[in-house]
């Protein structure tokens, strides 16, 4: 079935909203944070560990799965859910962000038909079109597929952003025309760079094409925070209230709070696992670097009040030992904590929305966050 968004409560003092999304695998509350499993796995974690962290939707990457193992292999396995043994909703991004990061000459390599680029694995020339991106996602059989778009770099001239935005709209229509998986929802993506009028134009035209949900794209590409938040505001106000709104690639706790206040329902990012692999952990006082010598004899959990598996069973001193010794378990334990931290954050934001005090929640969170000096 197609997903269905249910708006349950709009917060009185902001654009924040509490709702649910009905999927093929049950109903889940929003706002939500979605862990990223690029290659059909969230790095080092099992599906069971994700479920214990209370994850709902997780992400996989169309570009990477196209190259390895190939969409036909996943299709033969019975789709992504069976292939990776995850019995929850899965979203596949279009591969656009990865493709555009690999293009050497944007003016030459990005054409109306699609994008020329080289494989990051072996340098093989590749060509990805809006139609092919959707056809791959149809075979992957995710619950949510994403339109193929161009992620506009920052900064970009108005002329470049306008031409790119218009091309993304044409690509969105082409992708929708070939989408043929009746179990799979398709999201459109709002672009427009940092330009208010282009964000409005992109949002309105994307809604005219008609999708099951909408994403705000092209943020977290080098702009400062005020610019990023304005880019969200400039597009989201024109999106329908009865469809989910997804801010792509955002996983910083403060950015999640600011996004929710502006009406975002869904977030994803590789940040929690990437930080973990480098020995960093989220805490209510800010990020800490567990390799810091002051944790060598610290036999307390990462956070005293955290309910994750890691904090219930292990100490900073032990995790530091694992990280310093380059033991894989250290990164696993920090990944479990970081993912649970962001999911728990969205759980608390949902409560704050229902209580109509999200601005107070933000104030209290910011008073503690970033206190650490690691």
Buried (B, 14 or more C-beta within 10 A) or exposed (E): EBBBBBBEBBBEEBBBBBBBBBBBBEEBBBBBBBBBBBBBBBBBBBBEBBEBBBBBBBBBBBBBBBBEBEBEEBBEBEBBBEBBEBEBBBBBBBBBBBBBEBBEEBEEBBEEEBBBBBBBEEEEEBEBBBBBBBBBBBBBBBBBBBBBBBBBBBEBEEEBBBBBBBBBBEBBBBBBEBBEBEEBBBBBBBBBBBBBEBBBBBBEBBBEBEBBBBBBBBBBBEBEEEBBBBBBBBBBEBBBEEBBBBBBBBBBBEBBBBBBBBBBBBBBBBBBBBBBBEBBBBBBBBBBBBBBEEBEEBEEBBBEEBEBBBBEEBBBBBBBBBBBEEEEBBBBBBBBBBBBBBBBBBBEBBEBBEEBBBBEBBEEBEEEBEEBEB
